[in-house]
Amino acid sequence: MVDRLSLGQLNKLNGLSKLKKQKAGDVTINEFVKRTRALQDPEIIGVVTSSGVVCAVR
């Protein structure tokens, strides 16, 4: 993600504070997508989605 997003975009992702308070296994994919979409940045959504698919396949 670091290679594909700007520092500002990475900071937006870092700002998903509600998700930071939860354990990774406790966050549903729907909740994660909903919160990521709320950032209203199509590039972030694309990068996060494609990264998630790659991780799911492995």
PDB file of N, CA, C, O and CB in Angstrom:
ATOM      1  N   MET A   1       0.821  -1.186   0.000  1.00  0.00           N
ATOM      2  CA  MET A   1       0.000   0.000   0.000  1.00  0.00           C
ATOM      3  C   MET A   1       0.872   1.259   0.000  1.00  0.00           C
ATOM      4  O   MET A   1       0.507   2.279  -0.585  1.00  0.00           O
ATOM      5  CB  MET A   1      -0.938  -0.007   1.205  1.00  0.00           C
ATOM      6  N   VAL A   2       2.005   1.173   0.651  1.00  0.00           N
ATOM      7  CA  VAL A   2       2.881   2.345   0.758  1.00  0.00           C
ATOM      8  C   VAL A   2       3.333   2.807  -0.614  1.00  0.00           C
ATOM      9  O   VAL A   2       3.495   4.003  -0.853  1.00  0.00           O
ATOM     10  CB  VAL A   2       4.100   2.031   1.634  1.00  0.00           C
ATOM     11  N   ASP A   3       3.536   1.852  -1.520  1.00  0.00           N
ATOM     12  CA  ASP A   3       3.978   2.206  -2.869  1.00  0.00           C
ATOM     13  C   ASP A   3       2.852   2.766  -3.729  1.00  0.00           C
ATOM     14  O   ASP A   3       3.108   3.421  -4.739  1.00  0.00           O
ATOM     15  CB  ASP A   3       4.576   0.997  -3.547  1.00  0.00           C
ATOM     16  N   ARG A   4       1.614   2.514  -3.336  1.00  0.00           N
ATOM     17  CA  ARG A   4       0.485   2.878  -4.187  1.00  0.00           C
ATOM     18  C   ARG A   4      -0.333   4.060  -3.690  1.00  0.00           C
ATOM     19  O   ARG A   4      -1.127   4.620  -4.446  1.00  0.00           O
ATOM     20  CB  ARG A   4      -0.405   1.714  -4.335  1.00  0.00           C
ATOM     21  N   LEU A   5      -0.153   4.449  -2.429  1.00  0.00           N
ATOM     22  CA  LEU A   5      -0.918   5.564  -1.863  1.00  0.00           C
ATOM     23  C   LEU A   5       0.022   6.674  -1.404  1.00  0.00           C
ATOM     24  O   LEU A   5       1.175   6.430  -1.049  1.00  0.00           O
ATOM     25  CB  LEU A   5      -1.792   5.084  -0.684  1.00  0.00           C
ATOM     26  N   SER A   6      -0.496   7.886  -1.421  1.00  0.00           N
ATOM     27  CA  SER A   6       0.284   9.029  -0.946  1.00  0.00           C
ATOM     28  C   SER A   6       0.318   9.040   0.579  1.00  0.00           C
ATOM     29  O   SER A   6      -0.441   8.323   1.230  1.00  0.00           O
ATOM     30  CB  SER A   6      -0.304  10.355  -1.483  1.00  0.00           C
ATOM     31  N   LEU A   7       1.179   9.837   1.125  1.00  0.00           N
ATOM     32  CA  LEU A   7       1.268   9.959   2.579  1.00  0.00           C
ATOM     33  C   LEU A   7      -0.057  10.448   3.157  1.00  0.00           C
ATOM     34  O   LEU A   7      -0.483   9.981   4.213  1.00  0.00           O
ATOM     35  CB  LEU A   7       2.408  10.917   2.973  1.00  0.00           C
ATOM     36  N   GLY A   8      -0.706  11.377   2.477  1.00  0.00           N
ATOM     37  CA  GLY A   8      -2.004  11.881   2.927  1.00  0.00           C
ATOM     38  C   GLY A   8      -3.061  10.785   2.957  1.00  0.00           C
ATOM     39  O   GLY A   8      -3.868  10.711   3.885  1.00  0.00           O
ATOM     40  N   GLN A   9      -3.049   9.940   1.938  1.00  0.00           N
ATOM     41  CA  GLN A   9      -4.012   8.841   1.894  1.00  0.00           C
ATOM     42  C   GLN A   9      -3.734   7.819   2.997  1.00  0.00           C
ATOM     43  O   GLN A   9      -4.661   7.295   3.615  1.00  0.00           O
ATOM     44  CB  GLN A   9      -3.977   8.158   0.522  1.00  0.00           C
ATOM     45  N   LEU A  10      -2.460   7.543   3.235  1.00  0.00           N
ATOM     46  CA  LEU A  10      -2.102   6.620   4.320  1.00  0.00           C
ATOM     47  C   LEU A  10      -2.523   7.191   5.671  1.00  0.00           C
ATOM     48  O   LEU A  10      -2.951   6.451   6.557  1.00  0.00           O
ATOM     49  CB  LEU A  10      -0.583   6.336   4.314  1.00  0.00           C
ATOM     50  N   ASN A  11      -2.403   8.496   5.824  1.00  0.00           N
ATOM     51  CA  ASN A  11      -2.844   9.132   7.074  1.00  0.00           C
ATOM     52  C   ASN A  11      -4.359   9.031   7.241  1.00  0.00           C
ATOM     53  O   ASN A  11      -4.855   8.866   8.355  1.00  0.00           O
ATOM     54  CB  ASN A  11      -2.410  10.610   7.106  1.00  0.00           C
ATOM     55  N   LYS A  12      -5.090   9.130   6.131  1.00  0.00           N
ATOM     56  CA  LYS A  12      -6.544   8.950   6.206  1.00  0.00           C
ATOM     57  C   LYS A  12      -6.879   7.556   6.712  1.00  0.00           C
ATOM     58  O   LYS A  12      -7.750   7.392   7.566  1.00  0.00           O
ATOM     59  CB  LYS A  12      -7.197   9.187   4.830  1.00  0.00           C
ATOM     60  N   LEU A  13      -6.187   6.553   6.184  1.00  0.00           N
ATOM     61  CA  LEU A  13      -6.409   5.180   6.643  1.00  0.00           C
ATOM     62  C   LEU A  13      -6.062   5.042   8.119  1.00  0.00           C
ATOM     63  O   LEU A  13      -6.769   4.373   8.874  1.00  0.00           O
ATOM     64  CB  LEU A  13      -5.579   4.193   5.812  1.00  0.00           C
ATOM     65  N   ASN A  14      -4.990   5.666   8.515  1.00  0.00           N
ATOM     66  CA  ASN A  14      -4.571   5.624   9.912  1.00  0.00           C
ATOM     67  C   ASN A  14      -5.606   6.279  10.816  1.00  0.00           C
ATOM     68  O   ASN A  14      -5.681   5.972  12.006  1.00  0.00           O
ATOM     69  CB  ASN A  14      -3.218   6.310  10.082  1.00  0.00           C
ATOM     70  N   GLY A  15      -6.389   7.165  10.264  1.00  0.00           N
ATOM     71  CA  GLY A  15      -7.399   7.876  11.036  1.00  0.00           C
ATOM     72  C   GLY A  15      -8.672   7.078  11.297  1.00  0.00           C
ATOM     73  O   GLY A  15      -9.596   7.589  11.930  1.00  0.00           O
ATOM     74  N   LEU A  16      -8.737   5.865  10.834  1.00  0.00           N
ATOM     75  CA  LEU A  16      -9.919   5.041  11.093  1.00  0.00           C
ATOM     76  C   LEU A  16      -9.847   4.567  12.542  1.00  0.00           C
ATOM     77  O   LEU A  16      -9.622   3.387  12.815  1.00  0.00           O
ATOM     78  CB  LEU A  16     -10.004   3.821  10.095  1.00  0.00           C
ATOM     79  N   SER A  17     -10.039   5.495  13.450  1.00  0.00           N
ATOM     80  CA  SER A  17      -9.789   5.253  14.867  1.00  0.00           C
ATOM     81  C   SER A  17     -10.661   4.159  15.472  1.00  0.00           C
ATOM     82  O   SER A  17     -10.188   3.409  16.327  1.00  0.00           O
ATOM     83  CB  SER A  17      -9.994   6.515  15.626  1.00  0.00           C
ATOM     84  N   LYS A  18     -11.908   4.048  15.057  1.00  0.00           N
ATOM     85  CA  LYS A  18     -12.764   3.013  15.625  1.00  0.00           C
ATOM     86  C   LYS A  18     -12.211   1.628  15.318  1.00  0.00           C
ATOM     87  O   LYS A  18     -12.294   0.722  16.147  1.00  0.00           O
ATOM     88  CB  LYS A  18     -14.194   3.145  15.088  1.00  0.00           C
ATOM     89  N   LEU A  19     -11.648   1.465  14.128  1.00  0.00           N
ATOM     90  CA  LEU A  19     -11.079   0.176  13.765  1.00  0.00           C
ATOM     91  C   LEU A  19      -9.799  -0.102  14.542  1.00  0.00           C
ATOM     92  O   LEU A  19      -9.493  -1.257  14.836  1.00  0.00           O
ATOM     93  CB  LEU A  19     -10.806   0.123  12.270  1.00  0.00           C
ATOM     94  N   LYS A  20      -9.054   0.937  14.874  1.00  0.00           N
ATOM     95  CA  LYS A  20      -7.810   0.749  15.618  1.00  0.00           C
ATOM     96  C   LYS A  20      -8.063   0.204  17.012  1.00  0.00           C
ATOM     97  O   LYS A  20      -7.195  -0.454  17.586  1.00  0.00           O
ATOM     98  CB  LYS A  20      -7.049   2.058  15.708  1.00  0.00           C
ATOM     99  N   LYS A  21      -9.225   0.466  17.558  1.00  0.00           N
ATOM    100  CA  LYS A  21      -9.554   0.030  18.911  1.00  0.00           C
ATOM    101  C   LYS A  21     -10.000  -1.425  18.963  1.00  0.00           C
ATOM    102  O   LYS A  21     -10.118  -1.997  20.047  1.00  0.00           O
ATOM    103  CB  LYS A  21     -10.634   0.911  19.486  1.00  0.00           C
ATOM    104  N   GLN A  22     -10.250  -2.031  17.800  1.00  0.00           N
ATOM    105  CA  GLN A  22     -10.735  -3.405  17.746  1.00  0.00           C
ATOM    106  C   GLN A  22      -9.609  -4.352  17.333  1.00  0.00           C
ATOM    107  O   GLN A  22      -8.674  -3.960  16.635  1.00  0.00           O
ATOM    108  CB  GLN A  22     -11.919  -3.521  16.769  1.00  0.00           C
ATOM    109  N   LYS A  23      -9.714  -5.589  17.771  1.00  0.00           N
ATOM    110  CA  LYS A  23      -8.784  -6.614  17.321  1.00  0.00           C
ATOM    111  C   LYS A  23      -9.082  -6.909  15.859  1.00  0.00           C
ATOM    112  O   LYS A  23     -10.231  -6.832  15.426  1.00  0.00           O
ATOM    113  CB  LYS A  23      -8.891  -7.907  18.193  1.00  0.00           C
ATOM    114  N   ALA A  24      -8.053  -7.245  15.106  1.00  0.00           N
ATOM    115  CA  ALA A  24      -8.219  -7.488  13.672  1.00  0.00           C
ATOM    116  C   ALA A  24      -9.282  -8.549  13.396  1.00  0.00           C
ATOM    117  O   ALA A  24     -10.057  -8.402  12.451  1.00  0.00           O
ATOM    118  CB  ALA A  24      -6.890  -7.914  13.055  1.00  0.00           C
ATOM    119  N   GLY A  25      -9.337  -9.592  14.181  1.00  0.00           N
ATOM    120  CA  GLY A  25     -10.309 -10.660  13.959  1.00  0.00           C
ATOM    121  C   GLY A  25     -11.736 -10.275  14.292  1.00  0.00           C
ATOM    122  O   GLY A  25     -12.673 -10.969  13.898  1.00  0.00           O
ATOM    123  N   ASP A  26     -11.913  -9.175  15.016  1.00  0.00           N
ATOM    124  CA  ASP A  26     -13.252  -8.742  15.409  1.00  0.00           C
ATOM    125  C   ASP A  26     -13.905  -7.813  14.389  1.00  0.00           C
ATOM    126  O   ASP A  26     -15.094  -7.514  14.503  1.00  0.00           O
ATOM    127  CB  ASP A  26     -13.189  -8.053  16.744  1.00  0.00           C
ATOM    128  N   VAL A  27     -13.160  -7.360  13.409  1.00  0.00           N
ATOM    129  CA  VAL A  27     -13.677  -6.433  12.401  1.00  0.00           C
ATOM    130  C   VAL A  27     -14.206  -7.238  11.222  1.00  0.00           C
ATOM    131  O   VAL A  27     -13.472  -8.016  10.612  1.00  0.00           O
ATOM    132  CB  VAL A  27     -12.575  -5.428  11.937  1.00  0.00           C
ATOM    133  N   THR A  28     -15.475  -7.050  10.908  1.00  0.00           N
ATOM    134  CA  THR A  28     -16.040  -7.748   9.747  1.00  0.00           C
ATOM    135  C   THR A  28     -15.582  -7.058   8.472  1.00  0.00           C
ATOM    136  O   THR A  28     -15.227  -5.879   8.475  1.00  0.00           O
ATOM    137  CB  THR A  28     -17.593  -7.789   9.819  1.00  0.00           C
ATOM    138  N   ILE A  29     -15.600  -7.811   7.393  1.00  0.00           N
ATOM    139  CA  ILE A  29     -15.212  -7.233   6.106  1.00  0.00           C
ATOM    140  C   ILE A  29     -16.176  -6.118   5.726  1.00  0.00           C
ATOM    141  O   ILE A  29     -15.764  -5.113   5.145  1.00  0.00           O
ATOM    142  CB  ILE A  29     -15.179  -8.317   5.005  1.00  0.00           C
ATOM    143  N   ASN A  30     -17.456  -6.286   6.048  1.00  0.00           N
ATOM    144  CA  ASN A  30     -18.443  -5.250   5.724  1.00  0.00           C
ATOM    145  C   ASN A  30     -18.161  -3.960   6.491  1.00  0.00           C
ATOM    146  O   ASN A  30     -18.260  -2.868   5.930  1.00  0.00           O
ATOM    147  CB  ASN A  30     -19.864  -5.746   6.038  1.00  0.00           C
ATOM    148  N   GLU A  31     -17.814  -4.082   7.759  1.00  0.00           N
ATOM    149  CA  GLU A  31     -17.504  -2.892   8.552  1.00  0.00           C
ATOM    150  C   GLU A  31     -16.263  -2.194   8.014  1.00  0.00           C
ATOM    151  O   GLU A  31     -16.223  -0.968   7.918  1.00  0.00           O
ATOM    152  CB  GLU A  31     -17.303  -3.265  10.027  1.00  0.00           C
ATOM    153  N   PHE A  32     -15.252  -2.982   7.664  1.00  0.00           N
ATOM    154  CA  PHE A  32     -14.022  -2.404   7.141  1.00  0.00           C
ATOM    155  C   PHE A  32     -14.274  -1.661   5.832  1.00  0.00           C
ATOM    156  O   PHE A  32     -13.782  -0.549   5.637  1.00  0.00           O
ATOM    157  CB  PHE A  32     -12.971  -3.494   6.934  1.00  0.00           C
ATOM    158  N   VAL A  33     -15.038  -2.276   4.942  1.00  0.00           N
ATOM    159  CA  VAL A  33     -15.343  -1.638   3.659  1.00  0.00           C
ATOM    160  C   VAL A  33     -16.171  -0.375   3.879  1.00  0.00           C
ATOM    161  O   VAL A  33     -15.918   0.650   3.246  1.00  0.00           O
ATOM    162  CB  VAL A  33     -16.094  -2.617   2.728  1.00  0.00           C
ATOM    163  N   LYS A  34     -17.144  -0.442   4.761  1.00  0.00           N
ATOM    164  CA  LYS A  34     -17.994   0.722   5.048  1.00  0.00           C
ATOM    165  C   LYS A  34     -17.150   1.897   5.549  1.00  0.00           C
ATOM    166  O   LYS A  34     -17.320   3.027   5.092  1.00  0.00           O
ATOM    167  CB  LYS A  34     -19.077   0.357   6.096  1.00  0.00           C
ATOM    168  N   ARG A  35     -16.266   1.634   6.463  1.00  0.00           N
ATOM    169  CA  ARG A  35     -15.436   2.707   7.021  1.00  0.00           C
ATOM    170  C   ARG A  35     -14.432   3.231   6.000  1.00  0.00           C
ATOM    171  O   ARG A  35     -14.142   4.427   5.964  1.00  0.00           O
ATOM    172  CB  ARG A  35     -14.698   2.213   8.263  1.00  0.00           C
ATOM    173  N   THR A  36     -13.908   2.342   5.177  1.00  0.00           N
ATOM    174  CA  THR A  36     -12.969   2.768   4.138  1.00  0.00           C
ATOM    175  C   THR A  36     -13.688   3.612   3.090  1.00  0.00           C
ATOM    176  O   THR A  36     -13.151   4.621   2.632  1.00  0.00           O
ATOM    177  CB  THR A  36     -12.298   1.546   3.474  1.00  0.00           C
ATOM    178  N   ARG A  37     -14.891   3.211   2.711  1.00  0.00           N
ATOM    179  CA  ARG A  37     -15.677   3.998   1.745  1.00  0.00           C
ATOM    180  C   ARG A  37     -15.999   5.389   2.277  1.00  0.00           C
ATOM    181  O   ARG A  37     -16.079   6.351   1.513  1.00  0.00           O
ATOM    182  CB  ARG A  37     -16.977   3.267   1.399  1.00  0.00           C
ATOM    183  N   ALA A  38     -16.181   5.487   3.577  1.00  0.00           N
ATOM    184  CA  ALA A  38     -16.510   6.778   4.188  1.00  0.00           C
ATOM    185  C   ALA A  38     -15.396   7.796   3.981  1.00  0.00           C
ATOM    186  O   ALA A  38     -15.629   8.998   4.105  1.00  0.00           O
ATOM    187  CB  ALA A  38     -16.780   6.605   5.680  1.00  0.00           C
ATOM    188  N   LEU A  39     -14.199   7.335   3.669  1.00  0.00           N
ATOM    189  CA  LEU A  39     -13.091   8.258   3.390  1.00  0.00           C
ATOM    190  C   LEU A  39     -13.292   8.974   2.051  1.00  0.00           C
ATOM    191  O   LEU A  39     -12.649   9.990   1.787  1.00  0.00           O
ATOM    192  CB  LEU A  39     -11.750   7.498   3.385  1.00  0.00           C
ATOM    193  N   GLN A  40     -14.171   8.451   1.217  1.00  0.00           N
ATOM    194  CA  GLN A  40     -14.531   9.035  -0.081  1.00  0.00           C
ATOM    195  C   GLN A  40     -13.316   9.266  -0.978  1.00  0.00           C
ATOM    196  O   GLN A  40     -13.158  10.330  -1.577  1.00  0.00           O
ATOM    197  CB  GLN A  40     -15.261  10.349   0.129  1.00  0.00           C
ATOM    198  N   ASP A  41     -12.461   8.241  -1.055  1.00  0.00           N
ATOM    199  CA  ASP A  41     -11.286   8.306  -1.918  1.00  0.00           C
ATOM    200  C   ASP A  41     -11.240   7.005  -2.725  1.00  0.00           C
ATOM    201  O   ASP A  41     -10.873   5.960  -2.189  1.00  0.00           O
ATOM    202  CB  ASP A  41      -9.959   8.515  -1.078  1.00  0.00           C
ATOM    203  N   PRO A  42     -11.610   7.061  -4.009  1.00  0.00           N
ATOM    204  CA  PRO A  42     -11.658   5.849  -4.824  1.00  0.00           C
ATOM    205  C   PRO A  42     -10.326   5.107  -4.911  1.00  0.00           C
ATOM    206  O   PRO A  42     -10.304   3.880  -5.006  1.00  0.00           O
ATOM    207  CB  PRO A  42     -12.116   6.198  -6.202  1.00  0.00           C
ATOM    208  N   GLU A  43      -9.243   5.831  -4.880  1.00  0.00           N
ATOM    209  CA  GLU A  43      -7.932   5.185  -4.966  1.00  0.00           C
ATOM    210  C   GLU A  43      -7.652   4.356  -3.708  1.00  0.00           C
ATOM    211  O   GLU A  43      -7.127   3.246  -3.798  1.00  0.00           O
ATOM    212  CB  GLU A  43      -6.825   6.241  -5.166  1.00  0.00           C
ATOM    213  N   ILE A  44      -8.002   4.896  -2.538  1.00  0.00           N
ATOM    214  CA  ILE A  44      -7.830   4.149  -1.290  1.00  0.00           C
ATOM    215  C   ILE A  44      -8.687   2.887  -1.331  1.00  0.00           C
ATOM    216  O   ILE A  44      -8.219   1.808  -0.967  1.00  0.00           O
ATOM    217  CB  ILE A  44      -8.205   5.026  -0.059  1.00  0.00           C
ATOM    218  N   ILE A  45      -9.927   3.015  -1.768  1.00  0.00           N
ATOM    219  CA  ILE A  45     -10.828   1.866  -1.834  1.00  0.00           C
ATOM    220  C   ILE A  45     -10.253   0.790  -2.756  1.00  0.00           C
ATOM    221  O   ILE A  45     -10.274  -0.394  -2.419  1.00  0.00           O
ATOM    222  CB  ILE A  45     -12.227   2.300  -2.322  1.00  0.00           C
ATOM    223  N   GLY A  46      -9.748   1.194  -3.899  1.00  0.00           N
ATOM    224  CA  GLY A  46      -9.170   0.237  -4.847  1.00  0.00           C
ATOM    225  C   GLY A  46      -7.959  -0.488  -4.294  1.00  0.00           C
ATOM    226  O   GLY A  46      -7.838  -1.705  -4.435  1.00  0.00           O
ATOM    227  N   VAL A  47      -7.073   0.250  -3.671  1.00  0.00           N
ATOM    228  CA  VAL A  47      -5.851  -0.349  -3.129  1.00  0.00           C
ATOM    229  C   VAL A  47      -6.169  -1.276  -1.955  1.00  0.00           C
ATOM    230  O   VAL A  47      -5.644  -2.386  -1.871  1.00  0.00           O
ATOM    231  CB  VAL A  47      -4.868   0.749  -2.686  1.00  0.00           C
ATOM    232  N   VAL A  48      -7.028  -0.812  -1.058  1.00  0.00           N
ATOM    233  CA  VAL A  48      -7.382  -1.624   0.112  1.00  0.00           C
ATOM    234  C   VAL A  48      -8.121  -2.894  -0.328  1.00  0.00           C
ATOM    235  O   VAL A  48      -7.861  -3.976   0.197  1.00  0.00           O
ATOM    236  CB  VAL A  48      -8.258  -0.804   1.101  1.00  0.00           C
ATOM    237  N   THR A  49      -9.029  -2.763  -1.279  1.00  0.00           N
ATOM    238  CA  THR A  49      -9.783  -3.919  -1.756  1.00  0.00           C
ATOM    239  C   THR A  49      -8.865  -4.930  -2.431  1.00  0.00           C
ATOM    240  O   THR A  49      -8.940  -6.124  -2.143  1.00  0.00           O
ATOM    241  CB  THR A  49     -10.880  -3.477  -2.725  1.00  0.00           C
ATOM    242  N   SER A  50      -8.010  -4.467  -3.314  1.00  0.00           N
ATOM    243  CA  SER A  50      -7.118  -5.409  -4.013  1.00  0.00           C
ATOM    244  C   SER A  50      -6.138  -6.053  -3.042  1.00  0.00           C
ATOM    245  O   SER A  50      -5.804  -7.227  -3.199  1.00  0.00           O
ATOM    246  CB  SER A  50      -6.345  -4.692  -5.138  1.00  0.00           C
ATOM    247  N   SER A  51      -5.680  -5.325  -2.062  1.00  0.00           N
ATOM    248  CA  SER A  51      -4.777  -5.895  -1.050  1.00  0.00           C
ATOM    249  C   SER A  51      -5.498  -6.948  -0.226  1.00  0.00           C
ATOM    250  O   SER A  51      -4.922  -7.984   0.108  1.00  0.00           O
ATOM    251  CB  SER A  51      -4.222  -4.791  -0.127  1.00  0.00           C
ATOM    252  N   GLY A  52      -6.748  -6.689   0.100  1.00  0.00           N
ATOM    253  CA  GLY A  52      -7.538  -7.642   0.860  1.00  0.00           C
ATOM    254  C   GLY A  52      -7.771  -8.934   0.089  1.00  0.00           C
ATOM    255  O   GLY A  52      -7.727 -10.021   0.665  1.00  0.00           O
ATOM    256  N   VAL A  53      -8.015  -8.819  -1.193  1.00  0.00           N
ATOM    257  CA  VAL A  53      -8.224 -10.005  -2.028  1.00  0.00           C
ATOM    258  C   VAL A  53      -6.937 -10.833  -2.089  1.00  0.00           C
ATOM    259  O   VAL A  53      -6.979 -12.059  -1.978  1.00  0.00           O
ATOM    260  CB  VAL A  53      -8.678  -9.597  -3.460  1.00  0.00           C
ATOM    261  N   VAL A  54      -5.816 -10.174  -2.262  1.00  0.00           N
ATOM    262  CA  VAL A  54      -4.535 -10.887  -2.305  1.00  0.00           C
ATOM    263  C   VAL A  54      -4.291 -11.638  -0.996  1.00  0.00           C
ATOM    264  O   VAL A  54      -3.844 -12.785  -1.008  1.00  0.00           O
ATOM    265  CB  VAL A  54      -3.376  -9.904  -2.579  1.00  0.00           C
ATOM    266  N   CYS A  55      -4.585 -10.993   0.123  1.00  0.00           N
ATOM    267  CA  CYS A  55      -4.398 -11.641   1.429  1.00  0.00           C
ATOM    268  C   CYS A  55      -5.363 -12.805   1.609  1.00  0.00           C
ATOM    269  O   CYS A  55      -4.996 -13.829   2.185  1.00  0.00           O
ATOM    270  CB  CYS A  55      -4.587 -10.626   2.564  1.00  0.00           C
ATOM    271  N   ALA A  56      -6.573 -12.663   1.131  1.00  0.00           N
ATOM    272  CA  ALA A  56      -7.581 -13.719   1.286  1.00  0.00           C
ATOM    273  C   ALA A  56      -7.235 -14.951   0.472  1.00  0.00           C
ATOM    274  O   ALA A  56      -7.548 -16.072   0.873  1.00  0.00           O
ATOM    275  CB  ALA A  56      -8.952 -13.205   0.878  1.00  0.00           C
ATOM    276  N   VAL A  57      -6.596 -14.751  -0.663  1.00  0.00           N
ATOM    277  CA  VAL A  57      -6.250 -15.852  -1.550  1.00  0.00           C
ATOM    278  C   VAL A  57      -5.084 -16.661  -0.980  1.00  0.00           C
ATOM    279  O   VAL A  57      -4.992 -17.870  -1.192  1.00  0.00           O
ATOM    280  CB  VAL A  57      -5.899 -15.321  -2.948  1.00  0.00           C
ATOM    281  N   ARG A  58      -4.224 -15.999  -0.277  1.00  0.00           N
ATOM    282  CA  ARG A  58      -3.028 -16.681   0.256  1.00  0.00           C
ATOM    283  C   ARG A  58      -3.401 -17.574   1.331  1.00  0.00           C
ATOM    284  O   ARG A  58      -2.540 -18.238   1.909  1.00  0.00           O
ATOM    285  CB  ARG A  58      -1.997 -15.721   0.746  1.00  0.00           C
TER     286      ARG A  58
END
